[in-house]
Amino acid sequence: MRKLLISMLMAALLALTSLAAAQDEAAGGLPDLGGRTITIAVENAYKPFNFLDENGNPVGWDYDVLNYICGQLLNCVPEYVETAWDGMILAVSNGEFDMAADGITIKDDRKEVVDFSRGYVSLVQRLIVRAGEDRFTTVEEFVAGDFAVGVQPGTTNYFVAEELVGEARLLGFDTFPIAVQALIAGDVDAVVMDDVAGQGYVGEQAELIALLGEPLTAEEELGFIFPKGSELVAAFDAALNQMEAEFTLQYFNNKWFTGTALPDLGGATVTVAIENGYPPFNFIDADGNTVGWDYDAVGEICVRLNCTPEYIETAWDGMIIAVGNGEYDMAADGITIKEDRKEIVDFSVPYVSLVQRLLVRADETRFDTVEGFVADSALLVGSQPGTTNYFVAEELVGADSGRLQGFDSFSIAVQALIAGDIDAVVMDDVAGQGYVGVNADQIKMLPEALTSQEELGFIFSKGSELVVPFNLALAEMTIDGTLDSINNKWFAGVSE
């Protein structure tokens, strides 16, 4: 998205309200649960999903994800109830809890008594063995021997172990932590566990235990469970879909399943194409300093990823092609995510959503709707060539109609509108609110949207290894509120 927003820094909360509404709609129409309390059965003994840390605090993937879903997406209050695995599924089925979160494998027999959310991670079952185990090195050798297996009854892992060696060689334990301690003590020779949970245990005790390389099963999916017919299933599915789209789900998966939420780029220099003439994203302030949303956001991302941004002033015309050709590692310039652009560059996840609208003079009486503007062939519209706004204007009045006038920047187009040289400017609603905020006696926005929601993102050369790290950093900034703070500062003029 191309828009010059000199006055945005002075815009009031109108812009913030518009931005928040746009983001809510972009989130796929997530339901508002109205602050409802959701009772959640958790075991507090199943790393890395839920467990008590060294200080006795409940932590894990389930807590992070459900706190985020309730706190930032669905407006609900999670109430966690420690519950033994044995009987948990039946208790949810009977309506004793609204849901359960315990790394539960999605299985057809369980679907007969509970409803599952969509899967949030895929995994395989594997053997955990003692570090340095030399009596067997493969699953086949383990099965051929007379080795004992520890497992938790009633779990998918238990049934896998039973199929692997038969019931006679199984030892049941109330929880997986107890089974792992029995393995370390030499009371059993292996524990069957999914690879995700296994990585959690091995990560803390790598000198004592290890995962045997071969998977015991094909990939399985884990999901939350709910009583049959629960209206919460659709809400939590929508929230998980949103988290996948914004990369927050991948962030939490990395944090808890690999032990590293963000990669370390080792101080690498990242060349960033930037226009320095496109407020509030990037521009030169009155003191000659380069400032804007892009500088704050990219700078924060590089702090988190351990990289060094090298900003290179570049004209908008040709910027996308230059990144596509590998002349720069990336570009930060308020760029609309579009399918045709995806053919030559890769985009980050979106960092803001908006719609296109018409900016007109405040005293305009010849039309008050988009339809009225289009119907009068004498009316002219202005925009900046090469921008998404310009293409929207072309579709609105026709590329060859003689009604579209191009300007080098949006600020010049707005001045032409005020002077009466043109009759409207196509502009996104966030930028338009900024111009109206300081020129309310001269211009206004028509209420109708010209487009559906559009999203802005960074661009990278195709196949760039920077896309995933930048997405993860944006996700972390979304989770901890940093992205909201930067958006508020530059898109609404509100510093925190």
One Martini backbone bead per residue (centre of mass of N, CA, C, O) as a GRO file, in nm:
protein
  496
    1MET     BB    1   0.096   0.037   0.023
    2ARG     BB    2   0.041   0.371  -0.091
    3LYS     BB    3   0.121   0.636   0.146
    4LEU     BB    4   0.101   0.967   0.249
    5LEU     BB    5   0.149   1.068   0.617
    6ILE     BB    6   0.211   1.348   0.764
    7SER     BB    7  -0.059   1.379   0.960
    8MET     BB    8  -0.069   1.118   1.140
    9LEU     BB    9   0.067   1.218   1.406
   10MET     BB   10  -0.216   1.404   1.454
   11ALA     BB   11  -0.401   1.190   1.490
   12ALA     BB   12  -0.662   1.053   1.629
   13LEU     BB   13  -0.871   0.797   1.748
   14LEU     BB   14  -0.998   0.734   1.477
   15ALA     BB   15  -0.770   0.558   1.367
   16LEU     BB   16  -0.771   0.344   1.588
   17THR     BB   17  -1.061   0.250   1.545
   18SER     BB   18  -1.024   0.163   1.251
   19LEU     BB   19  -0.797  -0.041   1.300
   20ALA     BB   20  -0.944  -0.228   1.496
   21ALA     BB   21  -1.173  -0.303   1.304
   22ALA     BB   22  -0.998  -0.421   1.082
   23GLN     BB   23  -0.867  -0.644   1.255
   24ASP     BB   24  -1.125  -0.790   1.337
   25GLU     BB   25  -1.214  -0.863   1.051
   26ALA     BB   26  -0.944  -1.006   0.969
   27ALA     BB   27  -0.994  -1.237   1.194
   28GLY     BB   28  -1.274  -1.370   1.083
   29GLY     BB   29  -1.503  -1.310   1.286
   30LEU     BB   30  -1.462  -1.328   1.581
   31PRO     BB   31  -1.591  -1.416   1.859
   32ASP     BB   32  -1.769  -1.288   2.147
   33LEU     BB   33  -1.773  -1.416   2.488
   34GLY     BB   34  -1.815  -1.188   2.713
   35GLY     BB   35  -1.621  -1.299   2.956
   36ARG     BB   36  -1.632  -1.590   2.976
   37THR     BB   37  -1.604  -1.876   3.156
   38ILE     BB   38  -1.351  -2.136   3.113
   39THR     BB   39  -1.335  -2.466   3.177
   40ILE     BB   40  -1.010  -2.638   3.230
   41ALA     BB   41  -0.866  -2.935   3.180
   42VAL     BB   42  -0.566  -3.027   3.360
   43GLU     BB   43  -0.272  -3.203   3.468
   44ASN     BB   44   0.023  -3.085   3.537
   45ALA     BB   45   0.205  -3.356   3.385
   46TYR     BB   46   0.264  -3.255   3.055
   47LYS     BB   47   0.516  -3.225   2.885
   48PRO     BB   48   0.482  -2.903   2.743
   49PHE     BB   49   0.177  -2.841   2.809
   50ASN     BB   50   0.158  -2.921   3.135
   51PHE     BB   51   0.313  -2.774   3.431
   52LEU     BB   52   0.537  -2.753   3.700
   53ASP     BB   53   0.758  -2.557   3.805
   54GLU     BB   54   1.014  -2.488   4.027
   55ASN     BB   55   0.785  -2.275   4.164
   56GLY     BB   56   0.483  -2.403   4.110
   57ASN     BB   57   0.405  -2.312   3.826
   58PRO     BB   58   0.183  -2.301   3.575
   59VAL     BB   59   0.287  -2.435   3.257
   60GLY     BB   60   0.278  -2.402   2.898
   61TRP     BB   61   0.124  -2.437   2.605
   62ASP     BB   62  -0.167  -2.425   2.706
   63TYR     BB   63  -0.144  -2.158   2.859
   64ASP     BB   64  -0.049  -1.972   2.634
   65VAL     BB   65  -0.274  -2.026   2.424
   66LEU     BB   66  -0.531  -1.980   2.605
   67ASN     BB   67  -0.460  -1.697   2.700
   68TYR     BB   68  -0.456  -1.576   2.415
   69ILE     BB   69  -0.736  -1.648   2.319
   70CYS     BB   70  -0.891  -1.510   2.555
   71GLY     BB   71  -0.734  -1.228   2.574
   72GLN     BB   72  -0.716  -1.155   2.231
   73LEU     BB   73  -0.975  -1.305   2.072
   74LEU     BB   74  -1.255  -1.405   2.262
   75ASN     BB   75  -1.326  -1.303   2.542
   76CYS     BB   76  -1.208  -1.483   2.796
   77VAL     BB   77  -1.193  -1.698   3.100
   78PRO     BB   78  -0.962  -1.899   3.228
   79GLU     BB   79  -1.026  -2.212   3.414
   80TYR     BB   80  -0.812  -2.409   3.585
   81VAL     BB   81  -0.833  -2.776   3.630
   82GLU     BB   82  -0.703  -3.014   3.806
   83THR     BB   83  -0.665  -3.333   3.627
   84ALA     BB   84  -0.684  -3.644   3.575
   85TRP     BB   85  -0.656  -3.837   3.309
   86ASP     BB   86  -0.825  -4.028   3.443
   87GLY     BB   87  -1.143  -3.927   3.319
   88MET     BB   88  -1.134  -3.665   3.145
   89ILE     BB   89  -1.305  -3.730   2.897
   90LEU     BB   90  -1.563  -3.805   3.052
   91ALA     BB   91  -1.599  -3.534   3.201
   92VAL     BB   92  -1.641  -3.367   2.947
   93SER     BB   93  -1.878  -3.530   2.835
   94ASN     BB   94  -2.054  -3.459   3.111
   95GLY     BB   95  -1.989  -3.135   3.169
   96GLU     BB   96  -1.765  -3.057   3.393
   97PHE     BB   97  -1.629  -2.928   3.140
   98ASP     BB   98  -1.568  -2.725   2.865
   99MET     BB   99  -1.265  -2.840   2.861
  100ALA     BB  100  -0.954  -2.984   2.725
  101ALA     BB  101  -0.586  -2.966   2.797
  102ASP     BB  102  -0.356  -3.257   2.700
  103GLY     BB  103  -0.247  -3.371   2.440
  104ILE     BB  104  -0.487  -3.488   2.246
  105THR     BB  105  -0.567  -3.739   2.055
  106ILE     BB  106  -0.714  -3.781   1.750
  107LYS     BB  107  -1.000  -4.002   1.772
  108ASP     BB  108  -1.268  -4.183   1.680
  109ASP     BB  109  -1.358  -4.296   1.960
  110ARG     BB  110  -1.359  -4.014   2.100
  111LYS     BB  111  -1.578  -3.881   1.907
  112GLU     BB  112  -1.822  -4.028   2.053
  113VAL     BB  113  -1.788  -3.826   2.334
  114VAL     BB  114  -1.632  -3.593   2.177
  115ASP     BB  115  -1.516  -3.282   2.074
  116PHE     BB  116  -1.295  -3.147   1.837
  117SER     BB  117  -1.061  -2.971   1.742
  118ARG     BB  118  -0.843  -2.871   1.564
  119GLY     BB  119  -0.538  -2.918   1.484
  120TYR     BB  120  -0.208  -2.801   1.631
  121VAL     BB  121  -0.041  -3.079   1.604
  122SER     BB  122   0.212  -3.295   1.486
  123LEU     BB  123   0.293  -3.650   1.548
  124VAL     BB  124   0.499  -3.903   1.702
  125GLN     BB  125   0.591  -4.208   1.820
  126ARG     BB  126   0.835  -4.286   2.082
  127LEU     BB  127   1.140  -4.372   2.232
  128ILE     BB  128   1.254  -4.359   2.558
  129VAL     BB  129   1.589  -4.355   2.677
  130ARG     BB  130   1.883  -4.407   2.793
  131ALA     BB  131   2.166  -4.271   2.805
  132GLY     BB  132   2.382  -4.500   2.645
  133GLU     BB  133   2.229  -4.718   2.521
  134ASP     BB  134   2.353  -5.072   2.426
  135ARG     BB  135   2.135  -5.313   2.395
  136PHE     BB  136   1.992  -5.100   2.201
  137THR     BB  137   1.925  -4.907   1.871
  138THR     BB  138   1.639  -5.026   1.804
  139VAL     BB  139   1.319  -5.120   1.787
  140GLU     BB  140   1.366  -5.412   1.701
  141GLU     BB  141   1.561  -5.481   1.935
  142PHE     BB  142   1.365  -5.417   2.163
  143VAL     BB  143   1.140  -5.621   2.088
  144ALA     BB  144   1.331  -5.882   2.093
  145GLY     BB  145   1.347  -5.847   2.374
  146ASP     BB  146   1.304  -5.808   2.754
  147PHE     BB  147   1.177  -5.521   2.773
  148ALA     BB  148   1.059  -5.255   2.955
  149VAL     BB  149   0.751  -5.051   2.963
  150GLY     BB  150   0.659  -4.721   3.011
  151VAL     BB  151   0.322  -4.598   3.099
  152GLN     BB  152   0.003  -4.442   3.050
  153PRO     BB  153  -0.296  -4.513   3.111
  154GLY     BB  154  -0.531  -4.429   2.846
  155THR     BB  155  -0.334  -4.376   2.627
  156THR     BB  156  -0.202  -4.378   2.322
  157ASN     BB  157   0.074  -4.482   2.417
  158TYR     BB  158  -0.028  -4.744   2.542
  159PHE     BB  159  -0.140  -4.876   2.281
  160VAL     BB  160   0.129  -4.873   2.133
  161ALA     BB  161   0.284  -5.050   2.337
  162GLU     BB  162   0.097  -5.296   2.322
  163GLU     BB  163   0.153  -5.347   2.015
  164LEU     BB  164   0.465  -5.375   2.040
  165VAL     BB  165   0.490  -5.597   2.322
  166GLY     BB  166   0.268  -5.622   2.507
  167GLU     BB  167   0.129  -5.631   2.823
  168ALA     BB  168   0.353  -5.785   2.993
  169ARG     BB  169   0.578  -5.533   2.940
  170LEU     BB  170   0.405  -5.341   3.110
  171LEU     BB  171   0.419  -5.024   3.292
  172GLY     BB  172   0.220  -4.840   3.500
  173PHE     BB  173   0.154  -4.481   3.527
  174ASP     BB  174   0.008  -4.192   3.634
  175THR     BB  175   0.258  -4.046   3.498
  176PHE     BB  176   0.516  -3.939   3.304
  177PRO     BB  177   0.721  -3.845   3.518
  178ILE     BB  178   0.729  -4.122   3.659
  179ALA     BB  179   0.821  -4.287   3.416
  180VAL     BB  180   1.089  -4.134   3.373
  181GLN     BB  181   1.207  -4.197   3.655
  182ALA     BB  182   1.205  -4.503   3.612
  183LEU     BB  183   1.404  -4.501   3.381
  184ILE     BB  184   1.644  -4.368   3.529
  185ALA     BB  185   1.635  -4.598   3.764
  186GLY     BB  186   1.579  -4.889   3.598
  187ASP     BB  187   1.270  -5.005   3.596
  188VAL     BB  188   1.289  -4.927   3.298
  189ASP     BB  189   1.380  -4.915   2.934
  190ALA     BB  190   1.117  -4.751   2.844
  191VAL     BB  191   0.923  -4.485   2.678
  192VAL     BB  192   0.617  -4.401   2.551
  193MET     BB  193   0.623  -4.109   2.330
  194ASP     BB  194   0.582  -3.826   2.209
  195ASP     BB  195   0.802  -3.615   2.051
  196VAL     BB  196   0.722  -3.352   2.188
  197ALA     BB  197   0.732  -3.439   2.484
  198GLY     BB  198   1.011  -3.570   2.470
  199GLN     BB  199   1.169  -3.306   2.417
  200GLY     BB  200   1.105  -3.185   2.693
  201TYR     BB  201   1.254  -3.396   2.867
  202VAL     BB  202   1.531  -3.398   2.722
  203GLY     BB  203   1.596  -3.092   2.754
  204GLU     BB  204   1.637  -3.136   3.083
  205GLN     BB  205   1.783  -3.458   3.040
  206ALA     BB  206   2.027  -3.524   2.831
  207GLU     BB  207   2.222  -3.697   3.029
  208LEU     BB  208   1.983  -3.937   3.072
  209ILE     BB  209   1.812  -3.898   2.801
  210ALA     BB  210   1.656  -4.037   2.491
  211LEU     BB  211   1.574  -4.054   2.156
  212LEU     BB  212   1.464  -4.273   1.943
  213GLY     BB  213   1.464  -4.241   1.603
  214GLU     BB  214   1.216  -4.416   1.557
  215PRO     BB  215   0.904  -4.438   1.461
  216LEU     BB  216   0.588  -4.596   1.565
  217THR     BB  217   0.421  -4.388   1.390
  218ALA     BB  218   0.222  -4.207   1.246
  219GLU     BB  219   0.082  -3.924   1.213
  220GLU     BB  220  -0.056  -3.710   1.466
  221GLU     BB  221  -0.323  -3.535   1.621
  222LEU     BB  222  -0.391  -3.253   1.820
  223GLY     BB  223  -0.655  -3.159   2.065
  224PHE     BB  224  -0.923  -3.026   2.179
  225ILE     BB  225  -1.191  -3.076   2.417
  226PHE     BB  226  -1.555  -3.129   2.406
  227PRO     BB  227  -1.861  -3.132   2.435
  228LYS     BB  228  -2.114  -3.231   2.277
  229GLY     BB  229  -2.214  -2.948   2.087
  230SER     BB  230  -2.023  -2.727   2.133
  231GLU     BB  231  -1.984  -2.380   2.066
  232LEU     BB  232  -1.664  -2.366   2.112
  233VAL     BB  233  -1.538  -2.502   1.868
  234ALA     BB  234  -1.565  -2.276   1.654
  235ALA     BB  235  -1.415  -2.059   1.814
  236PHE     BB  236  -1.140  -2.215   1.849
  237ASP     BB  237  -1.091  -2.264   1.553
  238ALA     BB  238  -1.078  -1.968   1.470
  239ALA     BB  239  -0.840  -1.899   1.654
  240LEU     BB  240  -0.637  -2.102   1.533
  241ASN     BB  241  -0.647  -1.988   1.249
  242GLN     BB  242  -0.544  -1.708   1.328
  243MET     BB  243  -0.274  -1.803   1.449
  244GLU     BB  244  -0.167  -1.925   1.190
  245ALA     BB  245  -0.177  -1.662   1.016
  246GLU     BB  246   0.007  -1.489   1.244
  247PHE     BB  247   0.223  -1.709   1.382
  248THR     BB  248   0.156  -1.780   1.689
  249LEU     BB  249   0.146  -2.086   1.679
  250GLN     BB  250   0.440  -2.130   1.587
  251TYR     BB  251   0.567  -1.988   1.825
  252PHE     BB  252   0.464  -2.178   2.051
  253ASN     BB  253   0.577  -2.434   1.929
  254ASN     BB  254   0.870  -2.350   1.942
  255LYS     BB  255   0.894  -2.287   2.244
  256TRP     BB  256   0.789  -2.587   2.349
  257PHE     BB  257   0.902  -2.806   2.117
  258THR     BB  258   1.219  -2.674   2.088
  259GLY     BB  259   1.312  -2.422   2.292
  260THR     BB  260   1.285  -2.201   2.038
  261ALA     BB  261   1.126  -1.923   1.944
  262LEU     BB  262   1.391  -1.779   1.829
  263PRO     BB  263   1.618  -1.704   1.616
  264ASP     BB  264   1.972  -1.667   1.550
  265LEU     BB  265   2.146  -1.439   1.323
  266GLY     BB  266   2.439  -1.347   1.421
  267GLY     BB  267   2.443  -1.031   1.321
  268ALA     BB  268   2.321  -0.995   1.059
  269THR     BB  269   2.288  -0.829   0.766
  270VAL     BB  270   1.999  -0.629   0.663
  271THR     BB  271   1.868  -0.528   0.370
  272VAL     BB  272   1.664  -0.220   0.340
  273ALA     BB  273   1.416  -0.107   0.156
  274ILE     BB  274   1.353   0.255   0.144
  275GLU     BB  275   1.199   0.573   0.089
  276ASN     BB  276   1.169   0.835   0.283
  277GLY     BB  277   0.843   0.925   0.166
  278TYR     BB  278   0.621   0.747   0.378
  279PRO     BB  279   0.412   0.837   0.570
  280PRO     BB  280   0.452   0.656   0.867
  281PHE     BB  281   0.678   0.454   0.775
  282ASN     BB  282   0.881   0.661   0.603
  283PHE     BB  283   1.091   0.945   0.704
  284ILE     BB  284   1.188   1.287   0.727
  285ASP     BB  285   1.233   1.494   0.962
  286ALA     BB  286   1.291   1.816   1.077
  287ASP     BB  287   1.597   1.702   1.169
  288GLY     BB  288   1.680   1.465   0.949
  289ASN     BB  289   1.544   1.207   1.047
  290THR     BB  290   1.489   0.870   1.036
  291VAL     BB  291   1.146   0.766   1.038
  292GLY     BB  292   0.904   0.526   1.162
  293TRP     BB  293   0.753   0.230   1.155
  294ASP     BB  294   0.977   0.069   1.015
  295TYR     BB  295   1.207   0.140   1.210
  296ASP     BB  296   1.077   0.029   1.465
  297ALA     BB  297   1.007  -0.262   1.371
  298VAL     BB  298   1.278  -0.360   1.250
  299GLY     BB  299   1.448  -0.295   1.496
  300GLU     BB  300   1.299  -0.487   1.690
  301ILE     BB  301   1.341  -0.746   1.532
  302CYS     BB  302   1.658  -0.738   1.540
  303VAL     BB  303   1.683  -0.759   1.842
  304ARG     BB  304   1.546  -1.047   1.858
  305LEU     BB  305   1.738  -1.183   1.612
  306ASN     BB  306   2.020  -1.071   1.571
  307CYS     BB  307   2.033  -0.802   1.379
  308THR     BB  308   2.131  -0.570   1.103
  309PRO     BB  309   2.006  -0.289   0.978
  310GLU     BB  310   2.019  -0.175   0.628
  311TYR     BB  311   1.933   0.124   0.502
  312ILE     BB  312   1.793   0.189   0.165
  313GLU     BB  313   1.733   0.428  -0.043
  314THR     BB  314   1.423   0.386  -0.237
  315ALA     BB  315   1.233   0.378  -0.493
  316TRP     BB  316   0.930   0.260  -0.557
  317ASP     BB  317   1.010   0.238  -0.835
  318GLY     BB  318   1.126  -0.100  -0.845
  319MET     BB  319   1.138  -0.235  -0.559
  320ILE     BB  320   1.018  -0.516  -0.603
  321ILE     BB  321   1.212  -0.609  -0.824
  322ALA     BB  322   1.472  -0.576  -0.658
  323VAL     BB  323   1.400  -0.788  -0.448
  324GLY     BB  324   1.348  -1.020  -0.650
  325ASN     BB  325   1.667  -0.989  -0.750
  326GLY     BB  326   1.848  -0.943  -0.473
  327GLU     BB  327   1.939  -0.641  -0.391
  328TYR     BB  328   1.760  -0.709  -0.143
  329ASP     BB  329   1.636  -0.863   0.137
  330MET     BB  330   1.425  -0.617   0.171
  331ALA     BB  331   1.104  -0.447   0.230
  332ALA     BB  332   0.983  -0.124   0.377
  333ASP     BB  333   0.651   0.021   0.247
  334GLY     BB  334   0.353  -0.045   0.272
  335ILE     BB  335   0.273  -0.339   0.139
  336THR     BB  336   0.057  -0.496  -0.050
  337ILE     BB  337  -0.099  -0.798  -0.047
  338LYS     BB  338  -0.044  -0.976  -0.358
  339GLU     BB  339  -0.059  -1.217  -0.592
  340ASP     BB  340   0.128  -1.091  -0.813
  341ARG     BB  341   0.365  -1.035  -0.613
  342LYS     BB  342   0.411  -1.340  -0.525
  343GLU     BB  343   0.568  -1.414  -0.793
  344ILE     BB  344   0.845  -1.231  -0.691
  345VAL     BB  345   0.766  -1.242  -0.381
  346ASP     BB  346   0.785  -1.253  -0.034
  347PHE     BB  347   0.576  -1.252   0.248
  348SER     BB  348   0.475  -1.157   0.525
  349VAL     BB  349   0.297  -1.116   0.766
  350PRO     BB  350   0.064  -0.923   0.867
  351TYR     BB  351   0.043  -0.583   1.037
  352VAL     BB  352  -0.209  -0.466   0.866
  353SER     BB  353  -0.547  -0.341   0.812
  354LEU     BB  354  -0.756  -0.237   0.519
  355VAL     BB  355  -0.934   0.018   0.328
  356GLN     BB  356  -1.084   0.168   0.056
  357ARG     BB  357  -1.140   0.524  -0.010
  358LEU     BB  358  -1.302   0.837  -0.034
  359LEU     BB  359  -1.167   1.155  -0.080
  360VAL     BB  360  -1.326   1.468   0.002
  361ARG     BB  361  -1.487   1.745   0.019
  362ALA     BB  362  -1.663   1.885   0.278
  363ASP     BB  363  -1.867   2.058   0.063
  364GLU     BB  364  -1.988   1.827  -0.085
  365THR     BB  365  -2.300   1.806  -0.316
  366ARG     BB  366  -2.296   1.624  -0.585
  367PHE     BB  367  -2.211   1.389  -0.379
  368ASP     BB  368  -2.252   1.087  -0.130
  369THR     BB  369  -2.146   0.856  -0.320
  370VAL     BB  370  -1.992   0.637  -0.517
  371GLU     BB  371  -2.209   0.615  -0.732
  372GLY     BB  372  -2.231   0.923  -0.781
  373PHE     BB  373  -1.941   0.962  -0.877
  374VAL     BB  374  -1.934   0.759  -1.117
  375ALA     BB  375  -2.184   0.886  -1.281
  376ASP     BB  376  -1.993   1.143  -1.307
  377SER     BB  377  -1.786   1.218  -1.579
  378ALA     BB  378  -1.663   1.504  -1.461
  379LEU     BB  379  -1.519   1.354  -1.242
  380LEU     BB  380  -1.217   1.351  -1.051
  381VAL     BB  381  -0.928   1.138  -0.983
  382GLY     BB  382  -0.669   1.074  -0.743
  383SER     BB  383  -0.325   0.933  -0.764
  384GLN     BB  384  -0.059   0.694  -0.730
  385PRO     BB  385   0.139   0.552  -0.928
  386GLY     BB  386   0.178   0.197  -0.860
  387THR     BB  387  -0.057   0.165  -0.676
  388THR     BB  388  -0.327   0.026  -0.537
  389ASN     BB  389  -0.501   0.281  -0.552
  390TYR     BB  390  -0.479   0.321  -0.858
  391PHE     BB  391  -0.617   0.053  -0.941
  392VAL     BB  392  -0.884   0.120  -0.805
  393ALA     BB  393  -0.941   0.374  -0.973
  394GLU     BB  394  -0.949   0.234  -1.245
  395GLU     BB  395  -1.193   0.051  -1.175
  396LEU     BB  396  -1.392   0.282  -1.106
  397VAL     BB  397  -1.348   0.480  -1.396
  398GLY     BB  398  -1.124   0.402  -1.579
  399ALA     BB  399  -0.830   0.411  -1.756
  400ASP     BB  400  -0.975   0.566  -2.032
  401SER     BB  401  -1.162   0.816  -1.920
  402GLY     BB  402  -0.997   1.083  -1.806
  403ARG     BB  403  -1.040   1.076  -1.466
  404LEU     BB  404  -0.733   1.012  -1.413
  405GLN     BB  405  -0.486   1.136  -1.179
  406GLY     BB  406  -0.144   1.177  -1.136
  407PHE     BB  407   0.083   1.160  -0.848
  408ASP     BB  408   0.379   1.158  -0.670
  409SER     BB  409   0.184   1.210  -0.420
  410PHE     BB  410  -0.058   1.229  -0.176
  411SER     BB  411  -0.017   1.519  -0.082
  412ILE     BB  412  -0.064   1.641  -0.363
  413ALA     BB  413  -0.347   1.524  -0.409
  414VAL     BB  414  -0.480   1.668  -0.167
  415GLN     BB  415  -0.421   1.956  -0.261
  416ALA     BB  416  -0.582   1.928  -0.526
  417LEU     BB  417  -0.851   1.884  -0.388
  418ILE     BB  418  -0.865   2.150  -0.225
  419ALA     BB  419  -0.824   2.329  -0.498
  420GLY     BB  420  -1.018   2.174  -0.731
  421ASP     BB  421  -0.871   1.982  -0.950
  422ILE     BB  422  -1.021   1.763  -0.794
  423ASP     BB  423  -1.281   1.529  -0.640
  424ALA     BB  424  -1.082   1.286  -0.557
  425VAL     BB  425  -0.932   1.028  -0.337
  426VAL     BB  426  -0.764   0.733  -0.324
  427MET     BB  427  -0.774   0.575   0.006
  428ASP     BB  428  -0.692   0.461   0.288
  429ASP     BB  429  -0.840   0.478   0.596
  430VAL     BB  430  -0.596   0.539   0.774
  431ALA     BB  431  -0.482   0.776   0.611
  432GLY     BB  432  -0.744   0.940   0.585
  433GLN     BB  433  -0.779   1.004   0.885
  434GLY     BB  434  -0.527   1.180   0.905
  435TYR     BB  435  -0.609   1.405   0.707
  436VAL     BB  436  -0.879   1.476   0.845
  437GLY     BB  437  -0.766   1.547   1.132
  438VAL     BB  438  -0.620   1.831   0.990
  439ASN     BB  439  -0.883   1.877   0.757
  440ALA     BB  440  -1.198   1.892   0.845
  441ASP     BB  441  -1.278   2.170   0.687
  442GLN     BB  442  -1.198   2.028   0.382
  443ILE     BB  443  -1.226   1.712   0.448
  444LYS     BB  444  -1.354   1.375   0.363
  445MET     BB  445  -1.509   1.059   0.414
  446LEU     BB  446  -1.648   0.815   0.265
  447PRO     BB  447  -1.811   0.534   0.401
  448GLU     BB  448  -1.744   0.364   0.164
  449ALA     BB  449  -1.611   0.080   0.044
  450LEU     BB  450  -1.401  -0.028  -0.231
  451THR     BB  451  -1.294  -0.265  -0.051
  452SER     BB  452  -1.164  -0.506   0.088
  453GLN     BB  453  -0.954  -0.632   0.281
  454GLU     BB  454  -0.621  -0.524   0.345
  455GLU     BB  455  -0.269  -0.613   0.349
  456LEU     BB  456   0.040  -0.568   0.514
  457GLY     BB  457   0.396  -0.619   0.416
  458PHE     BB  458   0.678  -0.765   0.386
  459ILE     BB  459   0.956  -0.811   0.161
  460PHE     BB  460   1.109  -1.088  -0.026
  461SER     BB  461   1.288  -1.297  -0.158
  462LYS     BB  462   1.263  -1.584  -0.297
  463GLY     BB  463   1.322  -1.813  -0.039
  464SER     BB  464   1.376  -1.669   0.211
  465GLU     BB  465   1.518  -1.713   0.540
  466LEU     BB  466   1.363  -1.452   0.675
  467VAL     BB  467   1.059  -1.500   0.697
  468VAL     BB  468   1.024  -1.673   0.951
  469PRO     BB  469   1.170  -1.495   1.159
  470PHE     BB  470   0.988  -1.245   1.111
  471ASN     BB  471   0.723  -1.384   1.183
  472LEU     BB  472   0.800  -1.462   1.473
  473ALA     BB  473   0.855  -1.175   1.570
  474LEU     BB  474   0.572  -1.063   1.511
  475ALA     BB  475   0.431  -1.260   1.699
  476GLU     BB  476   0.566  -1.170   1.961
  477MET     BB  477   0.467  -0.872   1.929
  478THR     BB  478   0.170  -0.948   1.948
  479ILE     BB  479   0.167  -1.092   2.225
  480ASP     BB  480   0.324  -0.842   2.394
  481GLY     BB  481   0.223  -0.552   2.238
  482THR     BB  482   0.431  -0.406   2.050
  483LEU     BB  483   0.272  -0.372   1.785
  484ASP     BB  484   0.050  -0.195   1.902
  485SER     BB  485   0.233   0.037   1.991
  486ILE     BB  486   0.342   0.109   1.709
  487ASN     BB  487   0.070   0.154   1.574
  488ASN     BB  488  -0.028   0.377   1.763
  489LYS     BB  489   0.200   0.580   1.713
  490TRP     BB  490   0.168   0.593   1.376
  491PHE     BB  491  -0.162   0.551   1.321
  492ALA     BB  492  -0.262   0.753   1.592
  493GLY     BB  493  -0.065   0.926   1.778
  494VAL     BB  494  -0.006   0.702   2.018
  495SER     BB  495   0.178   0.703   2.302
  496GLU     BB  496   0.314   0.476   2.570
   0.00000   0.00000   0.00000
